[in-house]
Amino acid sequence: MEFTGFDIRNFGKAWTRPDFEVIFGHAVIWFSLYLAVGCVLKKTLSQFPHDKRMEFANRIVATCNSVYILTFAIVDWMDSPMLWQPNSAGKISYTKPPTAVAEWGIKAMCGYIVYDFAICLFVETELSLMFLFHHVIGLTSHLLILGYNDGLSSKYTTMGVYLAEGSTPFFHVAWMLNELRSQPPPQGETFRKGLWDVGFTACSGLLLLLFFLLRFLLTPAVLGHYYLLGSPALQASRRMPDEVIVVQVAIMMFFAMMNMKWFTDLFMLAVRHFGGGGKVKEA
């Protein structure tokens, strides 16, 4: 592998003024929604302590972001040819910059990462170093794509990362329903608790199915095609130098392994819960 030299100016291009406004504009929007939802929940979920209500608010924001980002991924791929279909010469070539949809989606996700990073640092009572590391390398990967204006990398980000967001809403909704059903129901409102139980079971099943398809299977498949199996045909299409590709590979491999671990944890949690009928441990 030939190293052509990393130009820090390309990384800096991702922080030009228009990008800055879009990225931090989304961060402000999500934080505003977080505060607004927290105020609403103060009345509707008064049985929960303040910290728990704000965790509800954060998970509602995360759910909204995942649906938002997933929409960009679906639109981007519906409007694009399948990249693994060779041309008449038998090679795969995609030298275009990111589409407007993909670029906006990447900037929007950067904004959410900035928001969630701030929540972790200044709001959460327990600081998770793994969580912070996850966000730092995720933001780095996104900014490299923007800085090098790499359309091919953006395509595989929308497919390998953003389509996987399809499982995220069910994760957060299942958590919220589990918290609601764990509370003693008001007198005469057993139907509501039964509704929470049914909803929790349905969301848990959909979470496991989608997590397995979109994260456990899809992410490694995308990684293998983009960086490994398709590399001879795709190398000429990349705008990033080799050393940046190495960084992107490492980040994608880390996410793929994390997804496999999380799926295993979720599966074992479901087996213990539905097999023994106990309360689900917080995730």
VEXFIKOL-940955 format. One record per residue (C-alpha): x, y, z; chain; residue in one letter; residue number from 1. Coordinates in steps of 0.5 Angstrom, whole numbers, plus 500, padded with zeros to 3 digits. Each point is the difference from the previous one (the first is absolute). Layout:
<pts>
+-----+-----+-----+------+------+-----+
!  c1 !  c2 !  c3 ! unit ! code ! pos !
+-----+-----+-----+------+------+-----+
!   X !   Y !   Z !    A !    A ! NUM !
...
+-----+-----+-----+------+------+-----+
</pts>
This chain:
<pts>
+-----+-----+-----+------+------+-----+
!  c1 !  c2 !  c3 ! unit ! code ! pos !
+-----+-----+-----+------+------+-----+
! 500 ! 500 ! 500 !    A !    M !   1 !
! 503 ! 507 ! 498 !    A !    E !   2 !
! 499 ! 505 ! 505 !    A !    F !   3 !
! 499 ! 507 ! 496 !    A !    T !   4 !
! 500 ! 505 ! 506 !    A !    G !   5 !
! 494 ! 502 ! 504 !    A !    F !   6 !
! 498 ! 507 ! 499 !    A !    D !   7 !
! 498 ! 503 ! 507 !    A !    I !   8 !
! 496 ! 506 ! 495 !    A !    R !   9 !
! 495 ! 495 ! 498 !    A !    N !  10 !
! 498 ! 498 ! 507 !    A !    F !  11 !
! 500 ! 508 ! 501 !    A !    G !  12 !
! 495 ! 500 ! 494 !    A !    K !  13 !
! 495 ! 497 ! 504 !    A !    A !  14 !
! 499 ! 506 ! 505 !    A !    W !  15 !
! 499 ! 505 ! 494 !    A !    T !  16 !
! 495 ! 505 ! 502 !    A !    R !  17 !
! 494 ! 497 ! 497 !    A !    P !  18 !
! 502 ! 493 ! 503 !    A !    D !  19 !
! 500 ! 503 ! 506 !    A !    F !  20 !
! 494 ! 503 ! 500 !    A !    E !  21 !
! 496 ! 494 ! 498 !    A !    V !  22 !
! 504 ! 496 ! 505 !    A !    I !  23 !
! 499 ! 504 ! 506 !    A !    F !  24 !
! 493 ! 502 ! 498 !    A !    G !  25 !
! 498 ! 493 ! 501 !    A !    H !  26 !
! 503 ! 499 ! 506 !    A !    A !  27 !
! 496 ! 507 ! 503 !    A !    V !  28 !
! 494 ! 497 ! 497 !    A !    I !  29 !
! 501 ! 493 ! 504 !    A !    W !  30 !
! 502 ! 503 ! 506 !    A !    F !  31 !
! 493 ! 505 ! 500 !    A !    S !  32 !
! 496 ! 494 ! 498 !    A !    L !  33 !
! 503 ! 496 ! 506 !    A !    Y !  34 !
! 499 ! 506 ! 505 !    A !    L !  35 !
! 493 ! 501 ! 497 !    A !    A !  36 !
! 498 ! 492 ! 501 !    A !    V !  37 !
! 503 ! 501 ! 507 !    A !    G !  38 !
! 495 ! 505 ! 502 !    A !    C !  39 !
! 494 ! 496 ! 497 !    A !    V !  40 !
! 502 ! 494 ! 504 !    A !    L !  41 !
! 501 ! 504 ! 506 !    A !    K !  42 !
! 492 ! 500 ! 500 !    A !    K !  43 !
! 498 ! 493 ! 497 !    A !    T !  44 !
! 506 ! 496 ! 503 !    A !    L !  45 !
! 500 ! 503 ! 507 !    A !    S !  46 !
! 500 ! 493 ! 503 !    A !    Q !  47 !
! 507 ! 500 ! 498 !    A !    F !  48 !
! 506 ! 503 ! 503 !    A !    P !  49 !
! 503 ! 506 ! 496 !    A !    H !  50 !
! 506 ! 496 ! 497 !    A !    D !  51 !
! 496 ! 495 ! 498 !    A !    K !  52 !
! 495 ! 505 ! 496 !    A !    R !  53 !
! 506 ! 503 ! 497 !    A !    M !  54 !
! 503 ! 493 ! 497 !    A !    E !  55 !
! 493 ! 499 ! 497 !    A !    F !  56 !
! 501 ! 507 ! 497 !    A !    A !  57 !
! 507 ! 498 ! 497 !    A !    N !  58 !
! 497 ! 493 ! 497 !    A !    R !  59 !
! 494 ! 504 ! 497 !    A !    I !  60 !
! 505 ! 505 ! 497 !    A !    V !  61 !
! 505 ! 494 ! 498 !    A !    A !  62 !
! 493 ! 496 ! 497 !    A !    T !  63 !
! 499 ! 507 ! 496 !    A !    C !  64 !
! 507 ! 500 ! 497 !    A !    N !  65 !
! 500 ! 493 ! 498 !    A !    S !  66 !
! 494 ! 501 ! 496 !    A !    V !  67 !
! 502 ! 506 ! 497 !    A !    Y !  68 !
! 507 ! 497 ! 498 !    A !    I !  69 !
! 497 ! 494 ! 497 !    A !    L !  70 !
! 495 ! 504 ! 496 !    A !    T !  71 !
! 507 ! 503 ! 497 !    A !    F !  72 !
! 503 ! 493 ! 499 !    A !    A !  73 !
! 494 ! 497 ! 496 !    A !    I !  74 !
! 499 ! 506 ! 496 !    A !    V !  75 !
! 507 ! 500 ! 498 !    A !    D !  76 !
! 500 ! 493 ! 498 !    A !    W !  77 !
! 493 ! 500 ! 496 !    A !    M !  78 !
! 503 ! 506 ! 496 !    A !    D !  79 !
! 507 ! 496 ! 498 !    A !    S !  80 !
! 502 ! 494 ! 496 !    A !    P !  81 !
! 502 ! 494 ! 504 !    A !    M !  82 !
! 508 ! 501 ! 501 !    A !    L !  83 !
! 502 ! 493 ! 499 !    A !    W !  84 !
! 497 ! 499 ! 493 !    A !    Q !  85 !
! 506 ! 500 ! 496 !    A !    P !  86 !
! 500 ! 504 ! 493 !    A !    N !  87 !
! 501 ! 498 ! 493 !    A !    S !  88 !
! 508 ! 499 ! 502 !    A !    A !  89 !
! 499 ! 496 ! 506 !    A !    G !  90 !
! 502 ! 505 ! 505 !    A !    K !  91 !
! 496 ! 504 ! 505 !    A !    I !  92 !
! 501 ! 507 ! 499 !    A !    S !  93 !
! 497 ! 506 ! 505 !    A !    Y !  94 !
! 504 ! 506 ! 500 !    A !    T !  95 !
! 495 ! 505 ! 501 !    A !    K !  96 !
! 500 ! 505 ! 507 !    A !    P !  97 !
! 494 ! 498 ! 505 !    A !    P !  98 !
! 493 ! 501 ! 498 !    A !    T !  99 !
! 497 ! 506 ! 503 !    A !    A ! 100 !
! 495 ! 495 ! 504 !    A !    V ! 101 !
! 506 ! 496 ! 502 !    A !    A ! 102 !
! 504 ! 507 ! 502 !    A !    E ! 103 !
! 495 ! 503 ! 504 !    A !    W ! 104 !
! 498 ! 493 ! 504 !    A !    G ! 105 !
! 508 ! 500 ! 502 !    A !    I ! 106 !
! 500 ! 507 ! 502 !    A !    K ! 107 !
! 493 ! 498 ! 504 !    A !    A ! 108 !
! 503 ! 494 ! 503 !    A !    M ! 109 !
! 506 ! 504 ! 502 !    A !    C ! 110 !
! 496 ! 505 ! 503 !    A !    G ! 111 !
! 496 ! 495 ! 504 !    A !    Y ! 112 !
! 507 ! 497 ! 503 !    A !    I ! 113 !
! 502 ! 507 ! 502 !    A !    V ! 114 !
! 493 ! 500 ! 504 !    A !    Y ! 115 !
! 501 ! 493 ! 503 !    A !    D ! 116 !
! 507 ! 502 ! 502 !    A !    F ! 117 !
! 498 ! 506 ! 504 !    A !    A ! 118 !
! 495 ! 496 ! 503 !    A !    I ! 119 !
! 505 ! 495 ! 502 !    A !    C ! 120 !
! 505 ! 505 ! 503 !    A !    L ! 121 !
! 495 ! 505 ! 503 !    A !    F ! 122 !
! 494 ! 496 ! 502 !    A !    V ! 123 !
! 501 ! 493 ! 501 !    A !    E ! 124 !
! 502 ! 498 ! 507 !    A !    T ! 125 !
! 504 ! 494 ! 498 !    A !    E ! 126 !
! 506 ! 502 ! 495 !    A !    L ! 127 !
! 501 ! 494 ! 495 !    A !    S ! 128 !
! 507 ! 500 ! 497 !    A !    L ! 129 !
! 498 ! 495 ! 494 !    A !    M ! 130 !
! 494 ! 504 ! 499 !    A !    F ! 131 !
! 504 ! 506 ! 499 !    A !    L ! 132 !
! 505 ! 496 ! 496 !    A !    F ! 133 !
! 494 ! 498 ! 495 !    A !    H ! 134 !
! 498 ! 507 ! 499 !    A !    H ! 135 !
! 507 ! 503 ! 499 !    A !    V ! 136 !
! 502 ! 494 ! 494 !    A !    I ! 137 !
! 493 ! 501 ! 497 !    A !    G ! 138 !
! 501 ! 507 ! 500 !    A !    L ! 139 !
! 507 ! 500 ! 497 !    A !    T ! 140 !
! 497 ! 495 ! 494 !    A !    S ! 141 !
! 495 ! 504 ! 498 !    A !    H ! 142 !
! 504 ! 507 ! 500 !    A !    L ! 143 !
! 505 ! 496 ! 496 !    A !    L ! 144 !
! 495 ! 498 ! 495 !    A !    I ! 145 !
! 498 ! 507 ! 499 !    A !    L ! 146 !
! 507 ! 503 ! 500 !    A !    G ! 147 !
! 502 ! 496 ! 494 !    A !    Y ! 148 !
! 493 ! 500 ! 497 !    A !    N ! 149 !
! 500 ! 493 ! 499 !    A !    D ! 150 !
! 493 ! 498 ! 497 !    A !    G ! 151 !
! 502 ! 492 ! 500 !    A !    L ! 152 !
! 501 ! 500 ! 507 !    A !    S ! 153 !
! 494 ! 504 ! 501 !    A !    S ! 154 !
! 496 ! 495 ! 497 !    A !    K ! 155 !
! 503 ! 494 ! 504 !    A !    Y ! 156 !
! 499 ! 505 ! 506 !    A !    T ! 157 !
! 492 ! 501 ! 499 !    A !    T ! 158 !
! 500 ! 492 ! 498 !    A !    M ! 159 !
! 504 ! 497 ! 506 !    A !    G ! 160 !
! 499 ! 505 ! 505 !    A !    V ! 161 !
! 493 ! 504 ! 499 !    A !    Y ! 162 !
! 496 ! 494 ! 498 !    A !    L ! 163 !
! 502 ! 497 ! 506 !    A !    A ! 164 !
! 496 ! 505 ! 504 !    A !    E ! 165 !
! 494 ! 497 ! 498 !    A !    G ! 166 !
! 501 ! 496 ! 506 !    A !    S ! 167 !
! 501 ! 506 ! 505 !    A !    T ! 168 !
! 493 ! 502 ! 501 !    A !    P ! 169 !
! 498 ! 493 ! 502 !    A !    F ! 170 !
! 505 ! 500 ! 505 !    A !    F ! 171 !
! 499 ! 507 ! 504 !    A !    H ! 172 !
! 492 ! 498 ! 499 !    A !    V ! 173 !
! 501 ! 493 ! 503 !    A !    A ! 174 !
! 504 ! 504 ! 506 !    A !    W ! 175 !
! 495 ! 505 ! 501 !    A !    M ! 176 !
! 494 ! 495 ! 500 !    A !    L ! 177 !
! 504 ! 495 ! 505 !    A !    N ! 178 !
! 501 ! 506 ! 505 !    A !    E ! 179 !
! 492 ! 502 ! 499 !    A !    L ! 180 !
! 498 ! 493 ! 501 !    A !    R ! 181 !
! 504 ! 499 ! 506 !    A !    S ! 182 !
! 496 ! 506 ! 504 !    A !    Q ! 183 !
! 494 ! 498 ! 504 !    A !    P ! 184 !
! 494 ! 501 ! 496 !    A !    P ! 185 !
! 495 ! 505 ! 503 !    A !    P ! 186 !
! 494 ! 497 ! 503 !    A !    Q ! 187 !
! 495 ! 498 ! 494 !    A !    G ! 188 !
! 505 ! 501 ! 495 !    A !    E ! 189 !
! 503 ! 493 ! 499 !    A !    T ! 190 !
! 498 ! 500 ! 492 !    A !    F ! 191 !
! 506 ! 505 ! 500 !    A !    R ! 192 !
! 505 ! 496 ! 503 !    A !    K ! 193 !
! 498 ! 494 ! 495 !    A !    G ! 194 !
! 501 ! 505 ! 494 !    A !    L ! 195 !
! 507 ! 501 ! 503 !    A !    W ! 196 !
! 501 ! 493 ! 500 !    A !    D ! 197 !
! 498 ! 498 ! 493 !    A !    V ! 198 !
! 503 ! 506 ! 497 !    A !    G ! 199 !
! 507 ! 498 ! 504 !    A !    F ! 200 !
! 500 ! 493 ! 497 !    A !    T ! 201 !
! 498 ! 502 ! 493 !    A !    A ! 202 !
! 506 ! 506 ! 500 !    A !    C ! 203 !
! 505 ! 495 ! 503 !    A !    S ! 204 !
! 498 ! 495 ! 495 !    A !    G ! 205 !
! 501 ! 505 ! 494 !    A !    L ! 206 !
! 506 ! 502 ! 504 !    A !    L ! 207 !
! 504 ! 494 ! 499 !    A !    L ! 208 !
! 498 ! 498 ! 493 !    A !    L ! 209 !
! 502 ! 507 ! 497 !    A !    L ! 210 !
! 506 ! 500 ! 505 !    A !    F ! 211 !
! 502 ! 493 ! 497 !    A !    F ! 212 !
! 499 ! 502 ! 493 !    A !    L ! 213 !
! 502 ! 508 ! 499 !    A !    L ! 214 !
! 506 ! 499 ! 505 !    A !    R ! 215 !
! 502 ! 493 ! 501 !    A !    F ! 216 !
! 500 ! 498 ! 493 !    A !    L ! 217 !
! 500 ! 507 ! 496 !    A !    L ! 218 !
! 505 ! 504 ! 503 !    A !    T ! 219 !
! 506 ! 494 ! 499 !    A !    P ! 220 !
! 497 ! 499 ! 493 !    A !    A ! 221 !
! 501 ! 507 ! 498 !    A !    V ! 222 !
! 507 ! 501 ! 503 !    A !    L ! 223 !
! 502 ! 493 ! 497 !    A !    G ! 224 !
! 497 ! 503 ! 493 !    A !    H ! 225 !
! 503 ! 507 ! 500 !    A !    Y ! 226 !
! 507 ! 499 ! 503 !    A !    Y ! 227 !
! 501 ! 493 ! 499 !    A !    L ! 228 !
! 497 ! 496 ! 495 !    A !    L ! 229 !
! 499 ! 506 ! 495 !    A !    G ! 230 !
! 506 ! 503 ! 501 !    A !    S ! 231 !
! 504 ! 499 ! 494 !    A !    P ! 232 !
! 494 ! 503 ! 496 !    A !    A ! 233 !
! 498 ! 505 ! 505 !    A !    L ! 234 !
! 507 ! 503 ! 501 !    A !    Q ! 235 !
! 500 ! 505 ! 494 !    A !    A ! 236 !
! 493 ! 503 ! 502 !    A !    S ! 237 !
! 503 ! 502 ! 507 !    A !    R ! 238 !
! 502 ! 507 ! 502 !    A !    R ! 239 !
! 503 ! 498 ! 506 !    A !    M ! 240 !
! 508 ! 498 ! 501 !    A !    P ! 241 !
! 501 ! 493 ! 502 !    A !    D ! 242 !
! 502 ! 502 ! 507 !    A !    E ! 243 !
! 493 ! 504 ! 501 !    A !    V ! 244 !
! 497 ! 493 ! 497 !    A !    I ! 245 !
! 504 ! 496 ! 506 !    A !    V ! 246 !
! 496 ! 505 ! 505 !    A !    V ! 247 !
! 493 ! 499 ! 497 !    A !    Q ! 248 !
! 501 ! 492 ! 500 !    A !    V ! 249 !
! 502 ! 500 ! 507 !    A !    A ! 250 !
! 494 ! 504 ! 502 !    A !    I ! 251 !
! 495 ! 496 ! 496 !    A !    M ! 252 !
! 503 ! 494 ! 503 !    A !    M ! 253 !
! 500 ! 503 ! 507 !    A !    F ! 254 !
! 492 ! 501 ! 499 !    A !    F ! 255 !
! 499 ! 493 ! 497 !    A !    A ! 256 !
! 503 ! 497 ! 506 !    A !    M ! 257 !
! 496 ! 504 ! 505 !    A !    M ! 258 !
! 494 ! 499 ! 496 !    A !    N ! 259 !
! 501 ! 492 ! 500 !    A !    M ! 260 !
! 502 ! 501 ! 508 !    A !    K ! 261 !
! 493 ! 504 ! 501 !    A !    W ! 262 !
! 496 ! 495 ! 496 !    A !    F ! 263 !
! 503 ! 494 ! 504 !    A !    T ! 264 !
! 498 ! 504 ! 507 !    A !    D ! 265 !
! 493 ! 502 ! 497 !    A !    L ! 266 !
! 499 ! 493 ! 498 !    A !    F ! 267 !
! 502 ! 497 ! 507 !    A !    M ! 268 !
! 496 ! 505 ! 504 !    A !    L ! 269 !
! 494 ! 498 ! 496 !    A !    A ! 270 !
! 501 ! 493 ! 501 !    A !    V ! 271 !
! 501 ! 501 ! 508 !    A !    R ! 272 !
! 494 ! 505 ! 500 !    A !    H ! 273 !
! 495 ! 496 ! 496 !    A !    F ! 274 !
! 502 ! 494 ! 502 !    A !    G ! 275 !
! 500 ! 502 ! 508 !    A !    G ! 276 !
! 495 ! 505 ! 500 !    A !    G ! 277 !
! 504 ! 505 ! 503 !    A !    G ! 278 !
! 501 ! 507 ! 499 !    A !    K ! 279 !
! 505 ! 503 ! 495 !    A !    V ! 280 !
! 506 ! 502 ! 502 !    A !    K ! 281 !
! 501 ! 508 ! 498 !    A !    E ! 282 !
! 504 ! 500 ! 493 !    A !    A ! 283 !
+-----+-----+-----+------+------+-----+
</pts>
